[in-house]
Amino acid sequence: MKNLLTWTLPLLVLVCLSACQPIVDIEPQESPSEELKSLKVGTVYGRQIYMNNGQEITGFDYEMATMFADYLQIPLDMQPYSNLEALYSALNNKEIDIIAASMTDTQLRRLNYRISPPLYQVDQVLVYRQGEKNIDSIANINGKLTVLSDSAYVETLLEMQKENPKLSWQTTNEQDIDELLQMIADKTIDYTIADSSALQINRRFLPELRAGPTLQTGQNIVWLLRPKGSDALMAKLLGFWDQEQSNGTLARLQERYFGHVERFDYVDTRAFIRAVENRLPVYRPLFEKYADALDWRKLAATAYQESHWDPRARSPTGVRGMMMLTLPTAKQMGIENRLDAEQSIQGGAKYLLDILNRLPSTIPEDQRMWFALASYNIGMGHVEDARKLTESMGKNPNAWTDVKQVLPLLQKRQYYSKTRYGYARGNEAAHYVDNIRRYYDTLIWLDNQQNQKLEQQAQADFNDLEAPLPLLPSAEEEIILPVN
C-alpha cells in the first residue's frame, strides 16, 4: 500500500493528540477582533461534509456554513484540508474561524476548543467487509484496524484499551473516511471505525461494507471555534442555530442528507449497481432525451423504482411499462403503447413535470421533487390530504420531513376518515420516495466516477501527445541494420 500507516501506541497517541490540540486556558478572553470581512471555514472532504463534483458543491456542513455566512451577510470562504491535523493547525493559527467537518463532541475537544450547539447525532461503528466472519466485539477482530489520525475514534480506542490492553490499531492521515471505507470494500484494509452517517451514505455505493458492533452511541456532531477571541462569533452562531432550529431548516437539512439512507438492503443495492452497468446504457439516451427540466438521473431512478428498467413490466393493479403508467394517465399524456420503452419514458417524464408544475407554490424548490414523486405514487389528492393533516398537527405542510412522517397515518381509519380522498398506502409512498432518492444518489456517484475516469484517460492521452518524439539519427551517423 503506497500510503504510510503509523502503528499507534497509547503514549504516542496522547502526545500526538496534545501536540495537535494544545490544551489552553479558555479564560480570560482576548480583546474582540475587528468585524469579519468573510467567514473562513475549514473542512475535510466527505460525502456528508463537503464534496465538489465539478458541477456543484454539496454536503451538510457546506450548506450550513453557506446559510451561516448569509446570516452574517458576508461571503463564505470554505477551504478543505487534507487531514485533521492540518485542520486543527489552521484554526489554532487563525487561518480559519470555524472547523465544520462532521466533528464529534468529545472531552478532549472541549478542553481545547469552543463547541457549537449540536447539528445532529451519530454512532461510532466498527466497519468490515461483507462475507467476513461475524464480529460481535472489537476484542474479537482478526486483522488490522486502521482509523483516522487525530479523530474521535482514537479517543474511543484509548478508553477501550484500558479494559483490553491487547487492543491495537494503526492510524493514517493520508486518507479521509470515504477512502478508508473504499479500502474496506477493496480488501486493502481489514477494519476501520466510522460515524454511522458516513457508513449509511457510503453503503449506497459500496454494498460490501458491513456494520459491526457500535462503539459509541448518540454522539453530537458540532463545529469548533478557537477558545479565545471568538465570543462575538459564538454569540452570532448561537443566534443562527436557534433561528434554524426554530424554523425547521435544521431538521429539513438533516432529512435531506440522512433521512433516506437509514434503510439498507444489501441485495437491492448490488442488484441496482449491476442494472446500472448492464441495463441503463440501453435506456440512458431516452432518459436524457425526455428529461426536459428534470435531471435525467432522477427520471432514471424513478423508472428503476417503478419497473427495474423493464419496459414490459406489468402490475396486478393495471399499471404497465417502464414508468408503470395507468391507462388513463397514458391517454392523458398522449401515449399509445405503454409497453414501448420510449413512449413510456416520454409519458412518465411529461406526467412528473405536470405534477411538479401543479404543486402549491408554497413548497420550496428543493422540496418539490419529493412531493411530486409521492404524488406520482399515490396521487396528488392523497398527498394534499397528508399536507392538510400535517398542518392540523401544527407542523409544516411545505416541509417534506414533516409530511413524510404524516403520510403513514393515511392508512389509519381515525385519520383517513377525516380526509377528502380517504385511505392511501402512505407508508409505501414514503419508502417509495426514499428509495428513489437512494438510487438517484448512487447514480450521481457512479456518473461522477465514470466522468473522472474519462478525464483521467483524456489527460493520459494528452500527455502521450505532448511526450517528445525520439530523435532520428543524423545523416553523418552510421545506421546499423539488424542482421536476419
Buried (B, 14 or more C-beta within 10 A) or exposed (E): EEEEBBEBEBEEBBEBBEEBBEEEEBEEEEEEEEEBEEBBBBBBBBBBBBBEEEEEBBBBBBBBBBBBBEBBEBEBBBEBBEBBBBBBBBBBEEBBBBBBBBBBBBEBBBBBBBBBBBBBBBBBBBBBBBEBEEBEEBEEBEEBBBBBBBBBBBBBBBEBBEEEEEBBBBBBBBBBBBBBBBBBBEEEBBBBBBBBBBBBBBBBBBBBBBBBBEBBEEBBBBBBBBBBBBBEBBEBBEEBBEEBBEEBBBBBBBBBBBBBBEEBEEEBBEBBBEBBEEBBEEBBEBBEEBBEEBBBBBBBBBBBBBBBBBBEBBEEEEBBBBBBBBEEBBEBBEBEEBEBBBBBBBBBBBBBBBBBEEBEEEBEEEBBBBBBBBBBBBBBBBBBBBBBBBBEEEBBBBBBBBBBBBBBBBBEEEBBEEBEBEBBBBEBBBBBBBBBBBBBBBBBBBBBEEEEEEEEEEEEEEEEEEEEEEEEEEEEEEEEEEEE
